Amino acid sequence: MSHIIKTTLWEIISQNISDTESGWLTEKGSASPIELMTAFVASPRFLTKKIVNVDQEQETALRDAIPGFTVTGWSLVRTARVWLLTRLEDSDKDVFIKNIETLFDTAEMNELVALYSALPVLAFPEQWLFRATDAVRSNMGFVFDAIALHNPYPAKYFSELAWNQLVLKTIFNDKPVHFITGLEERENKNLALILSDFAHERWAAGRSVAPNVWRLVSKFMDETLLSDMKYLFASRQLENQEAAALACYESEYAPAKSLLWEYPEFEKSINEGALTWSNLEFTDLNTYVPTLQR
């Protein structure tokens, strides 16, 4: 466990907590494993549920220690629970794993959120791979979000198959795909083809696909994906056309470049820096809109 992570988490907690809360949490953070685990469960009874304030220096410290790790947007209870887990003694691997597994086995939803949020900072990270991939199948939205969004664990440890399932479910559930940590680093051909098939199903049902999804196909453009770009350009929806333009612009596939030349206004916007994928990063997705039928 990185000392920087422990220290920075405590700094964040300290500036968001009352003296009474700090006294309780300090005591529990130095207690026996059983008491510490009990405090993990009992935290909502002793701590407020407000969202923590994190300054830029603290955010940078966390990301430098573990790339992609952040607590921005977390509640005080969630942050404190993760900090408590960092206080668990891990010198005995078997005992440590047993303690964490016990928490998983008995956890309610918010406790699961904290546990999955803590995976990047827990010792023996490969040990939690089954738990992490199982969370992708969860029907509890907050639990899925805890593993899929703003969490560097999947990008580092998931197999390609598990990673692709996570990305696809994020899109299927209309969640913002750009909140997935390591998205560009884990791009792959199989995922690009899966997304194309998924888009065809949506289009056949008269539904749309979030335009930002198409950022994942540029490197793997082929005849099949090019036909998708043609469809997006013909959709008369500006966001779809912009997504197709960006995907073609970033592709090394010559026919994609030729297709973009037919839409010089989009190419001009991209060259001038006025059109980027950030323009299509919507958090309030609305993919249930009529589209052209294939």
Secondary structure, DSSP 8 states (H G I E B T S, - for coil): --HHHHHHHHHHHHTTS-HHHHHHHHHHHTS-HHHHHHHHHHHHHHS---B----HHHHHHHHHHSTT---TT-BHHHHHHHHHHHTS--SSHHHHHHHHHHHHHH--HHHHHHHHHHGGGSSSGGGGHHHHHHHHT-S-HHHHHHHHSS-SHHHHH--HHHHHHHHHHHHHTT--GGGSTTTTTT--HHHHHHHHHHHHHHHHTT----GGGGGGSGGG--HHHHHHHHHHHTT--HHHHHHHHHHHHH---HHHHHHHHT-HHHHHHHHTTS--GGGG--SS----S-----
